[in-house]
Amino acid sequence: MMEEPYQIIPRKKKAKKGLTFRVTKPLQAKLEETERLLLQELGGKLPSNYHIISDPKELGLIARKITEKQAFAFDTETSGLHPWKDTLYCISFWVGDEGYLCNFEHPGLPTVTKQQVKDVLGSYFKDPKIKRIGFNYIFDACMLEQQASIDCGYCFLDGYVGSWSLDENLPTAYRKLKPLSERWLGEKTLGTYEQAFNNLAWIKIPPTLAAYYAIKDSYLHMKLARYEEVELRKIPELHKLVHTHDIPAMNILLDVRRNGIKVNKNKLFSIHKRVSSEINEIESKLNSYVPADHDPVNWSSPTQVGDIFYNVLGLRDTKEGAVNTYAREEIIGDHPIVKLYDDFSKVEKRLEFLESIYEQSVDGIDGMTIHPSFKSVGTSTFRMSSQDPNYQNIPNRGEHGAEIRTIHYVEDDYYMVSIDLAGQELRLQGAIAGDEELVKSAITGTYYSDVAALIYGGKASDYPKHGPGSEKRDKSKAFCLARGYGGKTKKLSRTLGVSLEETKKAEDACDKKYWKYTLWENRIKQESHQNGYVKYFTGRIRRIDYKKLDPDDKKYKIKVWALERQATNSLIQGAASEQLRRAFILTYLHLKKHYKHNKVMFPIHDEINFKIRKVDFWETNVIAELQYIIENCVPEIKVPFSSSLEVYQEWGKTVNLDEEYKKYLSTKGLTEQEICDTMSIS
């Protein structure tokens, strides 16, 4: 009997846009009422400048308008969020003051074919003289390329990307097209897709309502872009950054998504099977602490876990609340369930990442490929981010992170080359604060050993990176990172495994040794209160809004302290973000100009990964050139940077370069003696 093929079934089901095709009676009533109110407001029909293309000849109207205006906004309606798997329903355009809908799939609206649209309008999507405008442009561009074979050029302005420089503190729920349009433009909208249609597929929405929604989206894309351009021009430094850093990085990330990353399906299945067994075993142990008469516990739910921790086991005085990282630190005693739950959380993250890789990957004739979605700006410190899956969640150190990385690989005639800025944030800390002692420790790589000597006594050399004393160096590193992110003395004491008194002495010793950094921190806190913002070395602004705090709030002092930490931390993390983004852009341009067969693959943490042909790796200076660009891309920061290099066939699995060079030389027809002679010369 044949064994069933292994399947990956996600532990958590996630709702996806556009997957609802059933129209229930309540939903039908809602749609009819929405359409009635809309038509009542519009005078019984669509606005006169909203056009539904009903004849291929009418596509020429859009072409002539784009030629006249030299700019257009566009949007797509789709069956889901995966350009390689889902269906393209329509494209809407906004050109000048006119909107157009090209419908492909809605049964109640006139249709044209994708080929007809491509034949007439395809050239405008890649013409470098035409300004293309969007909101989450990468998604729409990939959807057009994969489902309509329309090649897309670079974007002039993306409303999502631009929104970050206007308000980096905006909550995630508001950083969407409709909330931004309502908030900044004063536009009346039908709400987000989910709010308006309960995630009903666009082809199931009443025709007039569907057409209005689609065209209105492209109109909002254009209007939001115009608004952002006006607002950004009021702060020339920000306007320049958006158009020289943020948008170019986004356009490069469009290439990154197109190219994708190879995934070893068999290895993915093997690791998932083992990690699934691991989490089941941990769940079984956790369940042993649950009373027999208690309802089954979902250990992924912080609320249900909180009930077990606090109400059933009585591990904290309070009788309410969900479990989170901070709550676990406050738990009374040293109950074994705490460690078990921490293990569960870590393993669950690994499992979710593996499942996300599987869900997002595409099977092709040359194997499985994943096309992750990266954002050029995705956090309040302006770091690049990713989703589907979130590669920032892969640990950059340790066996588990390395194991997950090895699922990804490059073809046999390429290497995956990872270039990592060594000690990046420490060097930036010292340079920005003007602390020569900190810069020196960062450059020599002894910072954590120096701090360990302050904490535990002795010399820095007593605490090497590996071997005897390394454990205390690791604790010193954890102490430094926790302190940098605002950790209090009590938390730092637990991190170090020493008394509160000894921890306080360690803090004082650090302040004394790196006194210039301490003075800088205090100055930045004062300036953030005075100005309401801090400014990065590139001129980018991070707004620190103390005015929104209520002085009568019991947690007022804690919230002020948190914003002060945000002010200092964001300058360091933000500088690191700017450096990596600039390096990302410059290395991409260098490869495109001089080494066209090689590519930037993707950024993660403080490293950039490249796909380099073996012939170029061994016979050109491409690697040295990339390292030079990365190390010298921020001349504004007066401190030397260095980079480390890792070479892989499978990501995370370092190859032996001597052996690889022998293999490469053998492909050139050299004899064993000639290979030895060549290597000795090298």
C-alpha positions as CSV (number, residue, x, y, z in Angstrom):
1,M,0.0,0.0,0.0
2,M,1.4,3.4,-1.1
3,E,2.1,5.9,1.6
4,E,0.0,9.1,1.5
5,P,2.0,12.1,0.3
6,Y,2.8,14.5,3.1
7,Q,0.5,17.6,3.3
8,I,1.0,20.8,5.2
9,I,-2.3,21.9,6.8
10,P,-2.0,25.3,8.6
11,R,-2.8,25.2,12.3
12,K,-4.5,28.6,12.1
13,K,-7.0,29.4,9.3
14,K,-6.7,33.0,8.0
15,A,-9.4,34.8,6.2
16,K,-8.5,36.0,2.8
17,K,-10.0,38.9,0.7
18,G,-12.2,37.9,-2.2
19,L,-12.7,34.3,-1.3
20,T,-16.4,34.7,-0.4
21,F,-18.7,33.9,-3.4
22,R,-22.0,33.1,-1.5
23,V,-24.4,36.0,-1.2
24,T,-26.5,35.5,1.9
25,K,-29.9,37.2,2.4
26,P,-28.5,39.7,5.0
27,L,-25.6,40.5,2.7
28,Q,-27.9,40.9,-0.3
29,A,-30.0,43.3,1.7
30,K,-26.9,45.2,2.7
31,L,-25.7,45.5,-0.9
32,E,-29.0,46.6,-2.2
33,E,-29.3,49.3,0.5
34,T,-25.7,50.4,-0.2
35,E,-26.4,50.7,-3.9
36,R,-29.7,52.5,-3.3
37,L,-28.1,55.1,-1.1
38,L,-25.2,55.5,-3.5
39,L,-27.4,56.1,-6.6
40,Q,-29.5,58.4,-4.5
41,E,-26.4,60.5,-3.7
42,L,-25.2,60.3,-7.3
43,G,-28.5,61.3,-8.9
44,G,-29.4,57.8,-10.1
45,K,-26.3,57.0,-12.2
46,L,-22.6,56.9,-12.2
47,P,-20.8,60.3,-12.4
48,S,-20.3,61.5,-16.0
49,N,-16.6,61.2,-15.8
50,Y,-16.8,57.5,-14.8
51,H,-16.5,55.4,-18.0
52,I,-17.1,51.7,-18.4
53,I,-15.2,50.4,-21.5
54,S,-17.7,48.5,-23.6
55,D,-15.9,48.4,-26.9
56,P,-12.2,47.7,-27.6
57,K,-12.1,50.9,-29.7
58,E,-12.8,52.9,-26.6
59,L,-9.4,51.9,-25.2
60,G,-8.0,54.5,-27.5
61,L,-9.7,57.2,-25.4
62,I,-7.6,56.1,-22.4
63,A,-4.4,56.0,-24.6
64,R,-4.9,59.5,-25.9
65,K,-5.7,60.8,-22.4
66,I,-2.5,59.2,-21.0
67,T,-0.5,60.6,-23.9
68,E,-1.9,64.1,-23.1
69,K,-1.4,63.9,-19.3
70,Q,1.8,61.8,-19.2
71,A,0.5,60.2,-16.0
72,F,-2.1,57.8,-14.8
73,A,-3.2,56.0,-11.6
74,F,-4.5,52.4,-11.8
75,D,-5.9,49.7,-9.5
76,T,-7.0,46.1,-9.8
77,E,-9.8,44.0,-8.4
78,T,-8.9,40.4,-7.8
79,S,-10.0,37.1,-6.3
80,G,-7.3,37.2,-3.7
81,L,-3.9,38.5,-2.7
82,H,-1.6,36.2,-4.6
83,P,-0.6,37.5,-8.1
84,W,0.7,34.0,-9.1
85,K,-2.4,32.1,-8.1
86,D,-5.5,34.4,-8.1
87,T,-7.7,35.9,-10.8
88,L,-7.6,39.4,-12.2
89,Y,-11.2,40.7,-12.4
90,C,-10.6,44.2,-13.8
91,I,-8.3,47.2,-14.2
92,S,-9.4,50.7,-13.4
93,F,-7.7,53.9,-14.5
94,W,-7.7,57.6,-13.5
95,V,-6.2,60.0,-16.0
96,G,-6.5,63.7,-15.5
97,D,-10.1,64.1,-14.3
98,E,-11.5,61.0,-16.0
99,G,-12.0,57.4,-14.7
100,Y,-12.2,54.2,-16.8
101,L,-13.0,50.6,-16.0
102,C,-11.8,47.7,-18.1
103,N,-13.8,44.7,-16.9
104,F,-12.7,41.1,-17.6
105,E,-14.8,38.9,-15.4
106,H,-17.9,40.6,-14.0
107,P,-21.0,39.0,-15.7
108,G,-23.2,42.1,-15.2
109,L,-20.8,44.6,-16.9
110,P,-19.5,45.1,-20.5
111,T,-16.2,43.3,-21.0
112,V,-13.0,43.6,-23.0
113,T,-10.2,41.0,-23.1
114,K,-6.9,41.3,-21.3
115,Q,-5.1,40.9,-24.7
116,Q,-7.1,43.9,-26.0
117,V,-6.0,46.0,-23.1
118,K,-2.4,44.9,-23.4
119,D,-2.4,45.7,-27.2
120,V,-3.6,49.2,-26.7
121,L,-2.3,50.3,-23.3
122,G,0.5,47.9,-22.5
123,S,3.3,50.2,-23.6
124,Y,2.1,52.9,-21.2
125,F,2.8,50.6,-18.3
126,K,6.5,50.4,-19.0
127,D,7.2,53.8,-20.8
128,P,9.8,55.5,-18.5
129,K,8.4,58.9,-19.5
130,I,5.0,58.1,-18.1
131,K,4.3,58.7,-14.4
132,R,2.6,55.6,-12.9
133,I,0.8,56.1,-9.6
134,G,-0.6,53.5,-7.3
135,F,-1.2,52.3,-3.7
136,N,0.6,49.1,-2.9
137,Y,1.9,49.3,-6.5
138,I,4.0,46.1,-6.3
139,F,0.9,44.0,-5.9
140,D,-1.0,45.5,-8.7
141,A,2.0,45.4,-11.0
142,C,2.7,41.7,-10.3
143,M,-1.0,40.9,-10.8
144,L,-1.0,42.6,-14.2
145,E,2.2,40.8,-15.2
146,Q,1.2,37.4,-14.1
147,Q,-2.5,37.4,-15.0
148,A,-2.6,39.8,-18.1
149,S,1.0,39.5,-19.4
150,I,1.3,43.3,-19.1
151,D,4.9,44.2,-18.2
152,C,5.1,47.1,-15.7
153,G,7.8,49.7,-15.3
154,Y,8.7,51.6,-12.2
155,C,6.2,53.6,-10.1
156,F,6.5,57.4,-9.8
157,L,4.7,57.6,-6.4
158,D,3.0,55.0,-4.2
159,G,0.5,56.4,-1.7
160,Y,1.3,53.8,0.8
161,V,5.0,54.5,0.7
162,G,4.5,58.3,0.8
163,S,2.2,58.1,3.8
164,W,5.0,56.9,6.0
165,S,7.0,60.2,5.7
166,L,3.9,62.2,6.4
167,D,3.0,60.3,9.5
168,E,5.1,57.3,10.6
169,N,3.1,56.9,13.8
170,L,-0.2,56.3,12.1
171,P,-1.8,53.0,13.4
172,T,-1.9,50.1,11.0
173,A,-5.6,50.2,10.6
174,Y,-5.4,53.8,9.3
175,R,-2.6,53.1,6.8
176,K,-5.0,51.8,4.1
177,L,-6.5,53.6,1.1
178,K,-9.9,54.4,2.4
179,P,-9.0,55.5,6.0
180,L,-6.2,57.7,4.6
181,S,-8.5,59.2,2.0
182,E,-11.1,60.0,4.6
183,R,-8.6,61.3,7.1
184,W,-6.3,63.4,4.8
185,L,-8.5,64.1,1.8
186,G,-11.9,64.5,3.5
187,E,-13.3,61.9,1.0
188,K,-16.5,60.0,1.6
189,T,-16.0,56.4,0.8
190,L,-17.8,53.1,1.2
191,G,-15.1,52.0,3.6
192,T,-12.6,49.2,3.3
193,Y,-13.5,46.3,1.1
194,E,-14.4,44.2,4.1
195,Q,-16.5,46.9,5.6
196,A,-18.3,47.6,2.3
197,F,-18.8,44.1,1.0
198,N,-18.0,41.5,3.7
199,N,-15.2,40.3,1.5
200,L,-17.6,39.2,-1.2
201,A,-15.9,38.6,-4.5
202,W,-16.0,41.7,-6.8
203,I,-17.7,39.7,-9.5
204,K,-20.7,39.0,-7.2
205,I,-21.3,42.7,-6.3
206,P,-24.2,44.5,-8.1
207,P,-22.8,45.9,-11.3
208,T,-23.2,49.6,-10.7
209,L,-21.8,49.3,-7.2
210,A,-18.8,47.2,-8.5
211,A,-18.0,49.7,-11.2
212,Y,-18.2,52.7,-8.9
213,Y,-16.0,51.1,-6.3
214,A,-13.3,50.1,-8.8
215,I,-13.1,53.4,-10.5
216,K,-13.3,55.3,-7.2
217,D,-10.2,53.4,-6.0
218,S,-8.1,54.6,-8.9
219,Y,-9.4,58.1,-8.4
220,L,-8.3,57.9,-4.7
221,H,-4.9,56.7,-5.8
222,M,-4.4,59.8,-7.9
223,K,-5.8,62.2,-5.4
224,L,-3.8,60.8,-2.5
225,A,-0.6,61.0,-4.5
226,R,-1.3,64.6,-5.5
227,Y,-1.9,65.5,-1.8
228,E,1.2,63.7,-0.6
229,E,3.3,65.5,-3.3
230,V,2.1,68.9,-2.1
231,E,2.6,68.0,1.6
232,L,6.1,66.5,1.0
233,R,7.2,69.5,-0.9
234,K,6.7,71.6,2.2
235,I,9.6,69.7,3.7
236,P,12.1,69.5,0.8
237,E,14.4,67.0,2.7
238,L,11.5,64.5,3.0
239,H,10.3,65.0,-0.6
240,K,13.8,64.2,-1.8
241,L,14.1,61.1,0.5
242,V,10.8,59.7,-0.8
243,H,11.9,60.1,-4.4
244,T,15.6,59.1,-4.0
245,H,15.3,56.4,-1.4
246,D,11.8,55.1,-0.6
247,I,10.3,54.9,-4.1
248,P,13.5,53.6,-5.8
249,A,13.8,50.9,-3.1
250,M,10.2,50.0,-3.7
251,N,10.7,49.7,-7.4
252,I,13.7,47.4,-6.8
253,L,11.6,45.3,-4.5
254,L,9.2,44.9,-7.4
255,D,12.1,43.1,-9.2
256,V,12.8,41.1,-6.1
257,R,9.2,39.9,-6.0
258,R,9.2,39.1,-9.7
259,N,12.4,37.0,-9.4
260,G,11.4,35.0,-6.4
261,I,13.4,32.6,-4.3
262,K,13.8,28.9,-5.0
263,V,12.3,26.6,-2.3
264,N,13.3,23.0,-1.6
265,K,9.9,21.3,-1.2
266,N,11.2,18.0,0.2
267,K,13.2,19.8,2.8
268,L,10.3,22.1,3.7
269,F,8.0,19.0,4.2
270,S,10.7,17.2,6.3
271,I,11.3,20.2,8.7
272,H,7.6,20.9,9.0
273,K,6.8,17.3,9.9
274,R,9.5,17.4,12.7
275,V,8.4,20.8,14.0
276,S,4.8,19.7,14.0
277,S,5.7,16.7,16.2
278,E,7.7,19.0,18.5
279,I,4.8,21.4,19.1
280,N,2.4,18.5,19.6
281,E,4.7,17.1,22.3
282,I,4.9,20.5,24.0
283,E,1.1,20.9,23.9
284,S,0.7,17.6,25.5
285,K,3.0,18.6,28.4
286,L,1.1,22.0,28.7
287,N,-2.2,20.1,28.8
288,S,-1.0,18.1,31.8
289,Y,-1.3,21.2,33.9
290,V,-5.0,21.7,32.9
291,P,-7.7,20.2,35.2
292,A,-9.6,17.4,33.6
293,D,-12.9,19.2,34.0
294,H,-11.6,22.4,32.2
295,D,-12.4,23.2,28.6
296,P,-9.7,22.4,26.1
297,V,-7.2,25.2,25.9
298,N,-6.0,26.9,22.7
299,W,-2.4,27.6,23.6
300,S,-2.2,30.1,20.8
301,S,-4.7,32.3,22.6
302,P,-3.1,34.7,25.1
303,T,-6.5,35.1,26.9
304,Q,-7.0,31.4,27.4
305,V,-3.4,31.0,28.5
306,G,-3.9,33.9,30.9
307,D,-6.9,32.0,32.4
308,I,-4.7,29.0,33.1
309,F,-1.7,31.0,34.4
310,Y,-3.6,33.3,36.6
311,N,-7.0,31.8,37.5
312,V,-6.2,28.1,37.5
313,L,-2.6,27.9,38.6
314,G,-2.6,31.3,40.6
315,L,0.8,32.3,39.2
316,R,0.2,36.0,39.7
317,D,-1.8,38.1,42.1
318,T,-4.1,39.6,39.5
319,K,-7.0,37.5,38.3
320,E,-7.4,39.0,34.8
321,G,-5.5,39.7,31.6
322,A,-3.9,37.9,28.8
323,V,-0.4,36.5,28.8
324,N,2.3,38.4,27.0
325,T,6.1,38.8,27.2
326,Y,5.9,41.5,29.9
327,A,3.3,39.5,32.0
328,R,5.5,36.4,32.0
329,E,8.3,38.4,33.5
330,E,6.1,39.4,36.4
331,I,4.9,35.9,37.2
332,I,5.5,34.8,40.8
333,G,7.8,31.8,41.3
334,D,9.5,29.6,38.8
335,H,6.7,27.3,37.6
336,P,7.8,24.9,34.8
337,I,4.7,25.8,32.7
338,V,6.3,29.2,32.1
339,K,9.3,27.7,30.3
340,L,7.0,25.3,28.4
341,Y,4.8,28.1,27.2
342,D,7.9,30.1,26.0
343,D,9.1,27.0,24.1
344,F,5.6,26.6,22.6
345,S,5.5,30.2,21.4
346,K,8.9,29.9,19.8
347,V,8.1,26.6,18.0
348,E,4.7,28.0,16.9
349,K,6.4,30.9,15.2
350,R,8.7,28.5,13.3
351,L,5.7,26.4,12.3
352,E,3.7,29.4,11.1
353,F,6.7,30.6,9.0
354,L,7.0,27.2,7.4
355,E,3.3,27.1,6.6
356,S,3.5,30.6,5.2
357,I,6.3,29.5,2.9
358,Y,4.2,26.6,1.7
359,E,1.0,28.7,1.2
360,Q,2.8,31.4,-0.7
361,S,5.0,29.2,-2.9
362,V,4.2,28.4,-6.5
363,D,5.0,25.1,-8.2
364,G,6.7,25.4,-11.6
365,I,8.5,23.3,-14.1
366,D,11.8,24.1,-12.4
367,G,10.6,23.5,-8.9
368,M,8.9,25.5,-6.2
369,T,9.4,29.3,-6.0
370,I,8.3,31.8,-3.4
371,H,7.6,35.5,-4.3
372,P,7.6,37.3,-0.9
373,S,6.2,40.8,-0.6
374,F,8.8,43.3,0.7
375,K,8.1,46.9,1.6
376,S,10.6,49.7,1.2
377,V,9.2,51.3,4.3
378,G,7.2,49.2,6.8
379,T,7.9,50.3,10.4
380,S,8.0,53.5,12.4
381,T,11.8,53.5,12.2
382,F,11.5,53.2,8.4
383,R,13.0,49.8,8.2
384,M,12.3,47.7,5.1
385,S,9.8,44.9,6.0
386,S,8.3,41.8,4.5
387,Q,5.2,39.7,4.6
388,D,3.8,36.5,3.1
389,P,6.1,35.3,4.7
390,N,7.7,37.7,7.1
391,Y,11.5,37.0,6.7
392,Q,12.3,39.4,9.5
393,N,10.9,36.7,11.8
394,I,13.7,34.3,10.9
395,P,16.3,34.4,13.7
396,N,19.5,35.7,12.3
397,R,21.5,33.5,14.7
398,G,21.0,29.9,16.1
399,E,20.2,26.5,14.7
400,H,16.5,27.1,14.2
401,G,17.0,30.2,12.0
402,A,19.7,28.4,10.0
403,E,17.5,25.4,9.5
404,I,14.7,27.4,8.1
405,R,17.0,29.3,5.8
406,T,18.3,26.1,4.2
407,I,14.9,25.6,2.6
408,H,15.9,28.4,0.2
409,Y,18.5,27.8,-2.5
410,V,20.0,29.0,-5.8
411,E,20.7,27.2,-9.0
412,D,23.9,25.2,-9.4
413,D,25.7,27.8,-11.5
414,Y,25.1,30.5,-8.9
415,Y,26.0,31.3,-5.2
416,M,23.8,33.0,-2.7
417,V,26.1,35.6,-1.2
418,S,25.1,37.3,2.1
419,I,26.9,40.6,3.0
420,D,26.3,41.7,6.5
421,L,27.3,45.0,8.1
422,A,29.4,44.0,11.1
423,G,28.4,45.7,14.4
424,Q,26.3,48.2,12.4
425,E,24.1,49.7,15.2
426,L,27.0,49.9,17.7
427,R,29.2,51.9,15.3
428,L,26.2,54.1,14.5
429,Q,25.5,54.6,18.2
430,G,29.1,55.8,18.8
431,A,29.3,57.9,15.7
432,I,26.0,59.7,16.1
433,A,26.7,60.3,19.8
434,G,30.3,61.3,19.2
435,D,31.5,58.8,21.8
436,E,35.0,57.7,20.7
437,E,35.3,55.0,23.4
438,L,32.1,53.4,22.1
439,V,33.3,53.6,18.5
440,K,36.6,52.0,19.4
441,S,34.9,49.1,21.2
442,A,32.5,48.6,18.3
443,I,35.3,48.6,15.7
444,T,37.5,46.2,17.6
445,G,34.5,44.0,18.3
446,T,35.2,44.0,22.1
447,Y,32.2,46.1,23.2
448,Y,30.2,43.2,24.8
449,S,33.4,41.8,26.3
450,D,34.3,45.3,27.7
451,V,30.8,45.6,29.3
452,A,31.2,42.0,30.7
453,A,34.4,43.2,32.4
454,L,32.5,46.1,33.9
455,I,29.8,43.8,35.2
456,Y,31.7,40.7,36.3
457,G,35.2,42.2,36.9
458,G,38.5,41.2,35.2
459,K,39.6,42.1,31.7
460,A,37.7,42.1,28.4
461,S,39.9,39.2,27.2
462,D,38.4,37.1,30.0
463,Y,35.1,37.1,28.0
464,P,35.7,35.9,24.5
465,K,33.0,35.3,21.9
466,H,33.6,31.5,22.1
467,G,35.0,29.3,24.9
468,P,35.4,29.9,28.6
469,G,33.8,33.2,29.6
470,S,31.6,33.4,26.5
471,E,28.4,32.7,28.5
472,K,28.9,35.9,30.5
473,R,29.7,37.8,27.3
474,D,26.4,36.6,25.9
475,K,24.7,37.8,29.1
476,S,26.5,41.1,28.7
477,K,25.2,41.4,25.1
478,A,21.6,40.7,26.3
479,F,22.1,43.3,29.0
480,C,23.3,45.9,26.5
481,L,20.4,45.2,24.0
482,A,17.8,45.2,26.8
483,R,19.2,48.4,28.2
484,G,19.3,50.0,24.8
485,Y,15.6,49.2,24.3
486,G,14.7,50.7,27.7
487,G,14.9,47.7,30.1
488,K,14.6,48.6,33.7
489,T,17.0,47.6,36.4
490,K,14.8,44.7,37.6
491,K,14.6,43.2,34.1
492,L,18.4,43.7,33.5
493,S,19.1,41.9,36.8
494,R,17.2,38.8,35.6
495,T,19.0,39.0,32.3
496,L,22.4,39.1,34.0
497,G,21.6,36.7,36.8
498,V,23.0,39.1,39.4
499,S,21.5,41.1,42.2
500,L,19.7,44.4,41.8
501,E,22.6,46.2,43.5
502,E,25.2,44.6,41.2
503,T,23.0,45.5,38.2
504,K,22.8,49.1,39.3
505,K,26.6,49.2,39.6
506,A,26.9,47.8,36.1
507,E,24.6,50.5,34.8
508,D,26.6,53.2,36.5
509,A,29.9,51.7,35.2
510,C,28.6,51.8,31.6
511,D,27.4,55.4,32.0
512,K,30.8,56.3,33.3
513,K,32.8,54.5,30.6
514,Y,30.6,55.7,27.7
515,W,29.7,59.1,29.3
516,K,29.5,60.9,26.0
517,Y,26.7,58.5,24.8
518,T,24.9,59.1,28.1
519,L,25.1,62.9,27.6
520,W,23.9,62.5,24.0
521,E,20.9,60.5,25.2
522,N,19.9,63.2,27.7
523,R,20.3,65.9,25.0
524,I,18.2,64.1,22.5
525,K,15.4,63.6,25.1
526,Q,15.4,67.3,25.8
527,E,15.3,68.2,22.1
528,S,12.5,65.8,21.5
529,H,10.4,67.6,24.1
530,Q,11.3,71.0,22.6
531,N,10.8,70.2,18.9
532,G,8.3,67.4,19.0
533,Y,10.5,65.3,16.8
534,V,14.0,64.0,16.2
535,K,15.9,64.2,12.8
536,Y,18.0,61.4,11.2
537,F,21.3,62.1,9.5
538,T,19.4,61.9,6.1
539,G,17.0,64.7,7.2
540,R,14.1,62.2,7.8
541,I,11.9,63.1,10.8
542,R,10.5,60.9,13.5
543,R,7.7,62.7,15.3
544,I,7.6,62.3,19.1
545,D,4.2,63.6,20.2
546,Y,4.3,64.3,24.0
547,K,1.2,66.6,23.7
548,K,-1.1,63.7,23.1
549,L,-0.4,62.4,26.6
550,D,-2.7,63.2,29.5
551,P,-0.8,64.5,32.5
552,D,-3.6,63.2,34.7
553,D,-3.1,59.7,33.4
554,K,-1.7,57.4,36.2
555,K,0.8,56.0,33.6
556,Y,1.8,59.5,32.4
557,K,5.4,59.2,33.6
558,I,5.8,55.7,32.1
559,K,4.4,56.9,28.8
560,V,6.7,60.0,28.7
561,W,9.7,57.7,29.5
562,A,8.6,55.4,26.6
563,L,8.5,58.3,24.2
564,E,11.9,59.4,25.3
565,R,13.3,56.0,24.7
566,Q,11.6,56.1,21.3
567,A,13.4,59.3,20.5
568,T,16.9,58.0,21.2
569,N,16.3,54.4,19.9
570,S,14.7,55.6,16.6
571,L,17.8,57.7,15.8
572,I,20.0,54.6,16.0
573,Q,17.6,52.1,14.4
574,G,16.5,54.7,11.8
575,A,20.1,55.4,10.8
576,A,20.6,51.6,10.4
577,S,17.5,51.5,8.2
578,E,18.7,54.4,6.0
579,Q,22.1,52.8,5.6
580,L,20.7,49.5,4.6
581,R,18.2,51.0,2.2
582,R,20.9,53.1,0.5
583,A,23.2,50.1,0.2
584,F,20.4,48.1,-1.2
585,I,19.7,50.7,-3.9
586,L,23.4,51.3,-4.8
587,T,24.3,47.6,-5.0
588,Y,21.3,46.9,-7.2
589,L,22.2,49.8,-9.6
590,H,25.8,48.6,-9.7
591,L,24.9,45.0,-10.6
592,K,22.4,46.2,-13.2
593,K,25.0,48.3,-14.9
594,H,28.1,46.2,-14.6
595,Y,27.0,42.6,-13.9
596,K,23.6,42.1,-15.5
597,H,23.4,38.4,-14.9
598,N,23.7,38.9,-11.1
599,K,20.9,40.1,-8.8
600,V,20.0,41.5,-5.5
601,M,17.8,38.8,-3.9
602,F,16.4,40.4,-0.8
603,P,17.3,42.4,2.4
604,I,16.8,40.9,5.9
605,H,17.9,42.3,9.3
606,D,21.3,44.1,8.6
607,E,22.3,41.9,5.6
608,I,21.6,42.0,1.9
609,N,21.5,38.7,-0.1
610,F,22.7,38.5,-3.7
611,K,22.5,35.9,-6.4
612,I,26.0,35.8,-8.0
613,R,27.1,33.7,-11.0
614,K,30.0,31.4,-10.0
615,V,32.0,32.6,-13.0
616,D,31.7,36.2,-11.8
617,F,32.4,35.2,-8.2
618,W,35.7,33.7,-9.2
619,E,36.8,35.8,-12.1
620,T,35.7,39.3,-11.3
621,N,35.9,41.8,-8.4
622,V,32.1,41.8,-8.0
623,I,32.1,40.8,-4.4
624,A,34.8,43.3,-3.4
625,E,32.9,46.0,-5.2
626,L,29.6,45.2,-3.4
627,Q,31.3,45.2,-0.1
628,Y,33.0,48.5,-0.8
629,I,29.6,50.0,-1.7
630,I,27.9,48.7,1.4
631,E,30.7,49.8,3.7
632,N,31.0,53.3,2.2
633,C,27.4,54.2,1.3
634,V,26.9,56.7,4.2
635,P,29.8,59.2,4.1
636,E,27.8,61.5,6.4
637,I,28.6,59.0,9.2
638,K,32.3,59.6,10.1
639,V,33.2,56.1,11.2
640,P,34.6,53.1,9.3
641,F,32.2,50.2,8.6
642,S,33.2,46.7,7.8
643,S,31.2,43.8,6.4
644,S,31.2,40.1,6.7
645,L,30.6,37.6,3.9
646,E,28.9,34.3,3.8
647,V,28.6,32.1,0.6
648,Y,25.9,29.5,0.2
649,Q,24.2,27.1,-2.3
650,E,21.5,26.6,0.3
651,W,20.9,29.7,2.4
652,G,22.5,29.4,5.8
653,K,24.6,26.4,4.8
654,T,28.1,27.9,4.3
655,V,30.1,26.3,1.4
656,N,33.8,25.5,1.7
657,L,35.4,28.1,-0.7
658,D,38.6,26.1,-1.2
659,E,36.6,23.1,-2.3
660,E,34.3,25.3,-4.4
661,Y,37.3,26.8,-6.2
662,K,38.7,23.4,-7.0
663,K,35.3,22.4,-8.5
664,Y,35.2,25.6,-10.5
665,L,38.7,25.1,-11.9
666,S,37.9,21.5,-12.8
667,T,35.0,22.8,-15.0
668,K,37.6,24.7,-17.0
669,G,39.4,21.5,-18.0
670,L,42.4,22.0,-15.8
671,T,44.4,18.9,-14.6
672,E,44.8,18.1,-10.9
673,Q,48.4,19.6,-11.0
674,E,47.2,22.7,-12.8
675,I,44.5,23.2,-10.2
676,C,47.0,22.9,-7.4
677,D,49.3,25.3,-9.1
678,T,46.5,27.9,-9.6
679,M,45.3,27.6,-6.0
680,S,48.8,28.1,-4.7
681,I,49.2,31.2,-6.8
682,S,45.8,32.5,-5.6
